[in-house]
Amino acid sequence: MEVINEKKIIGPSKLTKYEKARIIGARALQISMGAPPLIMTSAKSPIEIAEEELKEKVLPITIRRKLPDGRYQDIPIKWLLE
């Protein structure tokens, strides 16, 4: 497999609603299992905390976008939230 490491982004230049839902769901699960929040917040629900972390751009997450031909690109989440 060939890895694309250039700044050119495969697909939309913003975070899709599916990627956003996956990130919030995965982070909320981590928080509900005892992971410490990355920001100070008054939110009570793990989902609300995860949404605020995403909004504040503190999550160290990389999105992997794949193409039908097998190529992929790893994109830091900060590039997609700008």
C-alpha positions in Angstrom: 0.0 0.0 0.0 1.2 3.5 -0.8 0.9 6.1 1.9 0.1 9.7 0.9 1.9 12.1 3.3 1.5 15.3 1.4 -0.7 18.2 2.6 -3.3 17.5 -0.1 -6.4 16.1 1.6 -8.4 13.2 0.2 -12.1 13.9 0.3 -13.7 16.9 2.0 -11.5 19.4 3.7 -13.7 19.4 6.8 -14.6 16.8 9.3 -17.6 14.8 8.0 -20.6 14.2 10.2 -19.8 10.5 10.3 -16.2 11.1 11.4 -17.4 13.6 14.0 -19.9 11.0 15.4 -17.3 8.3 15.5 -14.8 10.5 17.3 -17.3 11.8 19.9 -18.6 8.3 20.5 -15.2 6.8 21.0 -14.0 9.5 23.3 -17.3 9.4 25.3 -16.7 5.7 25.8 -13.2 6.3 27.0 -14.5 8.9 29.5 -17.3 6.7 30.7 -14.7 3.9 31.4 -12.6 6.2 33.6 -10.3 8.2 31.3 -9.7 11.7 32.6 -11.1 14.6 30.6 -8.6 16.7 28.7 -10.2 20.0 29.6 -11.9 21.5 32.7 -15.6 21.6 32.1 -18.9 21.8 33.9 -20.5 19.2 31.6 -21.9 16.1 33.3 -22.4 13.7 30.4 -19.4 11.9 28.8 -20.9 12.9 25.4 -21.0 16.6 26.3 -17.4 16.4 27.6 -16.3 14.7 24.3 -18.1 17.4 22.3 -16.4 20.2 24.2 -13.0 18.5 23.8 -13.5 18.3 20.0 -14.7 21.9 19.9 -11.6 23.0 21.8 -9.3 21.0 19.5 -7.5 19.2 22.2 -8.0 15.6 21.0 -4.8 14.0 19.7 -6.6 12.0 16.9 -5.7 11.3 13.3 -8.3 10.5 10.7 -7.4 7.8 8.1 -9.2 8.3 4.8 -9.1 5.4 2.4 -9.6 5.2 -1.3 -11.1 2.3 -3.3 -7.7 1.5 -4.8 -6.2 0.8 -1.3 -4.3 4.1 -0.8 -4.9 6.1 2.3 -4.0 9.4 4.0 -3.6 10.0 7.7 -4.9 13.5 8.5 -4.5 15.2 11.9 -7.9 16.3 13.2 -6.6 19.9 13.7 -6.3 20.2 9.9 -10.0 19.4 9.5 -11.3 21.6 12.3 -9.8 24.9 10.9 
